Amino acid sequence: MRDFTIKKYSKLVESLINAGYSFQTFEQFLINPAEKVIILRHDVDLRPQNSLITAQIEHDLGIVGSYYFRIGKESNNPYIIRKIAALGHEIGYHYENMDTARVKLKVKSEKLSEIRKEELIDVAYDEFCRNLEYFRTLYPVKTICMHGSPLSKYDNKDIWKKYDYKKLGLIGEPYFDVDFSKVLYLTDTGRRWNGDKVSVRDKVKKSEVRNQTLDKISINDQQTTINYTFRHTKDIIKATEKGLLPAQIMITVHPQRWNSTPLPWIKELVMQNIKNIVKWGLIKVRN
C-alpha cells in the first residue's frame, strides 16, 4: 500500500504502456513528437544509484527516458551515467549555475545593481559551458533542464535572459520548449503529485497548462469533466486504466524518492516532509 516504492513505479510505467502510450526521450520528442506519448524525465538530484534502478526497469520494459544530472558529487557519477546511457536513455545536464555563481561571488542580496546582475549571469554562463563540455565527454548532450535550487533567491533559468543555449548545440529546455497548453505536466515534486504549493520552481504557469484542473473530454458521446490534479501514484494509474489522460504527457520523477527497502523509504518520507514545510515558508515570504 506504500507509495513511492520501486514496485509502485513499475506499476505506473506498466499502466502507461498497457494504455498504448509510446515513450520518447525529450530529444526525440522535440525532433519528431509521437501523437500518444510519455516524455519520462528524471531529475537526478541525489542518490544516482536509484536512477540506475529505474533506468534498468525501463530498459527491461522496452522504453526510454531522459536523465538529467547535476554537476555535484551527490548526483554526478560517471560510471552510472555511462551505464544509463548504455541502456538507451538520454543524458542531459541538470544545471544550477545561477545558484553556484551566487555562492562563488558571495552574493547575499536579491536586490543587485544591473552591473552586478550581469556579472552574476556571466559567471553562471561560463560555468554552465564548462560543465556542459564535461557531460559531453560522457554523452552527446542535446537537452538541458534547470535545477530548482529552492533555497536560492535566483532562478537558474535567468542565464537565458542574456544568452542563448541553442547556440551551444542544444535543442531544448523543458520550461522553454514544451507547449504546456498541449502537454500535461505531472511531477512528483514534494513527494506527491499535487505538490505545486510546496514547489518553488518545478512547475509551469497555470495559464499555460492544458486545463490542468478541469478538462472536458468525451466518453461514450457524453461530456465528462476530468481533474488532472492527483495526490497518489495509484490515482494516476486509475486514470490511465480508465483512459482519462490526454495524449501527450511529460512526467518528471526524482528517482531518489522511490525506494523499496524500509529505511531509505522512511528517511525520504521524513526529510521530504521537512523540506515541504521549509519550501512552503519560503514561497509565502517571497510572495
C-alpha positions in Angstrom: 0.0 0.0 0.0 3.0 2.3 0.3 3.5 4.9 -2.4 6.9 5.9 -3.9 8.3 2.3 -4.0 10.0 0.7 -6.9 7.1 -1.7 -7.2 4.7 1.2 -7.5 6.9 3.0 -10.0 6.9 -0.2 -12.1 3.1 -0.4 -12.0 2.8 3.3 -13.1 5.0 2.7 -16.1 3.4 -0.6 -17.0 -0.1 1.0 -16.8 1.0 3.7 -19.3 2.5 1.0 -21.7 -0.7 -1.0 -21.5 -2.7 2.1 -22.3 -0.9 2.4 -25.6 1.5 5.2 -24.9 4.8 5.3 -26.6 7.8 6.7 -24.8 10.3 9.2 -26.1 13.3 10.9 -24.7 12.9 14.7 -24.6 15.3 15.0 -27.6 13.2 12.5 -29.6 10.0 14.4 -28.8 11.5 17.7 -29.9 12.6 16.2 -33.2 9.6 14.1 -34.0 6.9 14.1 -31.4 4.6 11.0 -31.3 0.9 11.5 -31.1 0.3 9.5 -27.9 3.4 9.8 -25.9 5.1 10.0 -22.5 8.2 12.1 -22.0 9.7 10.4 -19.0 12.0 12.9 -17.4 14.2 12.1 -14.4 15.9 14.8 -12.3 18.8 13.2 -10.6 19.2 15.4 -7.6 20.6 12.8 -5.2 21.5 9.1 -4.9 22.3 8.4 -8.6 22.2 4.6 -7.8 18.4 4.9 -7.6 18.4 6.3 -11.1 20.2 3.2 -12.4 17.5 1.1 -10.9 14.7 3.0 -12.6 16.7 3.1 -15.9 17.1 -0.7 -15.8 13.3 -1.2 -15.1 12.5 1.0 -18.1 15.0 -0.8 -20.3 13.6 -4.2 -19.4 10.1 -2.9 -20.3 11.5 -1.7 -23.7 11.1 2.1 -23.1 13.4 5.1 -22.8 13.6 8.3 -20.8 15.7 11.3 -20.2 18.1 11.6 -17.1 19.3 15.0 -16.0 22.4 15.0 -13.8 23.7 17.8 -11.6 27.5 18.6 -11.6 27.9 18.0 -7.9 29.2 14.7 -6.5 25.8 14.0 -4.9 24.5 13.4 -8.5 27.4 13.3 -10.9 28.6 9.7 -11.1 30.4 9.0 -14.4 30.1 5.2 -14.0 26.3 5.4 -13.5 25.8 8.0 -16.2 27.6 5.7 -18.8 25.5 2.7 -17.6 22.3 4.6 -18.0 23.3 5.8 -21.4 24.2 2.3 -22.4 20.7 1.2 -21.6 19.5 3.6 -24.4 18.4 6.5 -22.3 19.1 10.2 -22.9 21.5 12.1 -20.6 21.2 15.8 -20.0 22.6 18.5 -17.8 20.6 19.5 -14.7 22.1 23.0 -14.4 22.1 25.2 -11.3 24.6 27.8 -12.3 22.9 31.0 -11.1 22.9 29.4 -7.6 26.6 28.2 -7.7 27.7 31.6 -9.2 25.9 33.4 -6.4 28.0 31.4 -3.9 31.2 32.0 -5.8 30.6 35.7 -6.0 29.4 35.8 -2.4 26.1 37.4 -3.4 23.8 37.7 -0.4 21.1 40.2 -1.6 18.4 39.7 -4.2 18.5 43.4 -4.9 21.5 43.9 -7.1 22.6 46.7 -9.5 22.2 45.9 -13.2 26.0 45.7 -13.5 26.2 43.2 -10.6 23.3 41.2 -12.1 25.1 41.0 -15.4 28.3 39.8 -13.7 26.3 37.1 -12.0 24.8 35.9 -15.2 28.2 36.0 -17.0 29.9 33.9 -14.3 26.9 31.4 -14.4 27.1 31.1 -18.2 30.9 30.5 -18.2 30.4 27.8 -15.6 27.5 26.3 -17.5 29.6 26.0 -20.6 32.4 24.2 -18.8 30.0 21.8 -17.1 28.2 21.1 -20.4 31.5 20.2 -22.0 32.3 17.8 -19.2 28.9 16.0 -19.6 29.5 15.8 -23.3 32.6 13.7 -22.6 30.1 11.1 -21.3 27.2 11.6 -23.7 26.4 13.9 -26.7 24.1 16.1 -24.6 21.4 17.9 -26.7 18.9 18.9 -24.0 19.1 20.5 -20.5 16.8 21.1 -17.6 17.2 23.6 -14.8 17.5 22.5 -11.1 15.0 24.3 -8.9 17.5 25.3 -6.2 14.6 26.1 -3.8 16.8 27.8 -1.2 18.3 30.2 -3.7 16.8 33.6 -4.4 17.8 33.3 -8.1 16.2 31.3 -10.8 18.7 29.2 -12.8 16.8 29.9 -16.0 17.8 33.6 -15.7 21.0 32.8 -17.6 18.9 32.7 -20.8 17.7 36.3 -20.3 21.1 37.2 -21.8 22.5 34.1 -23.5 21.0 31.5 -26.0 21.6 27.9 -25.1 20.7 26.9 -28.7 23.9 28.4 -29.9 25.7 25.7 -27.9 24.2 23.0 -30.0 21.4 22.3 -27.5 17.9 21.9 -28.9 15.7 22.1 -25.8 14.9 23.0 -22.2 11.5 21.8 -20.9 10.5 25.1 -19.3 11.0 26.9 -22.6 10.5 24.3 -25.3 7.3 22.4 -24.3 3.9 23.8 -25.1 2.1 23.0 -21.8 -1.2 24.0 -23.3 -1.0 20.8 -25.2 1.3 18.6 -23.0 0.1 17.7 -19.5 2.8 18.2 -16.9 3.0 15.8 -13.9 5.8 15.9 -11.3 6.5 14.1 -8.0 7.9 17.3 -6.5 7.3 17.3 -2.8 6.9 13.5 -2.9 3.4 13.9 -4.0 1.7 14.5 -7.4 -0.1 17.7 -6.4 2.9 19.4 -4.8 2.6 22.7 -6.6 2.0 24.6 -3.3 5.4 23.4 -2.0 7.3 23.7 -5.3 9.4 26.8 -5.7 10.3 26.3 -9.4 9.4 22.8 -10.6 6.1 23.9 -12.1 4.7 25.5 -15.1 2.4 28.6 -15.2 -1.2 27.7 -14.6 -2.2 29.8 -17.6 0.0 27.6 -19.8 -1.4 24.2 -18.7 -3.9 22.4 -20.7 -6.9 22.9 -18.4 -4.8 21.4 -15.6 -7.6 21.4 -13.1 -10.6 20.8 -15.3 -10.7 19.3 -18.8 -13.8 18.2 -20.6 -13.5 15.1 -22.7 -16.0 12.9 -24.5 -16.7 9.4 -23.2 -19.4 7.4 -24.8 -20.6 10.6 -26.5 -21.1 12.3 -23.2 -19.0 15.2 -21.9 -17.1 14.3 -18.7 -15.1 16.7 -16.6 -11.6 15.4 -15.7 -9.5 16.7 -12.8 -5.8 16.2 -13.5 -4.7 17.0 -10.0 -3.5 13.8 -8.5 -2.3 13.1 -4.9 -1.0 9.5 -5.1 0.6 7.4 -7.8 -2.4 5.0 -7.7 -4.6 7.9 -8.7 -2.6 8.3 -11.9 -2.7 4.6 -12.5 -6.5 4.5 -12.2 -6.9 7.5 -14.5 -4.6 5.7 -17.0 -6.6 2.5 -16.9 -9.8 4.3 -17.5 -8.4 6.1 -20.5 -8.8 9.6 -18.9 -5.4 11.0 -19.6 -4.5 13.3 -22.5 -2.4 12.1 -25.4 0.9 13.9 -24.6 2.3 14.0 -21.1 5.6 14.9 -19.5 6.2 13.1 -16.3 9.0 14.3 -14.0 10.3 11.9 -11.4 13.1 12.3 -8.9 14.5 8.7 -8.5 15.8 9.3 -5.0 12.2 9.4 -3.8 11.4 5.9 -5.0 12.6 3.2 -2.5 11.5 -0.3 -1.6 13.6 -1.1 1.5 12.1 0.4 4.7 14.9 2.6 6.0 15.6 4.6 2.8 11.8 4.9 2.2 11.2 6.3 5.8 14.2 8.6 5.6 13.0 10.1 2.3 9.4 10.5 3.7 10.6 12.3 6.8 13.2 14.5 5.0 10.7 15.5 2.2 8.0 16.4 4.7 10.6 18.7 6.5 11.6 20.2 3.1 8.0 20.8 2.2 7.5 22.9 5.3 10.6 24.9 4.6 9.7 25.5 0.9 6.1 26.4 1.8 7.5 29.1 4.2 9.9 30.4 1.5 7.1 30.7 -1.0 5.0 32.6 1.5 7.9 35.0 2.3 8.8 35.6 -1.4 5.1 36.2 -2.3 
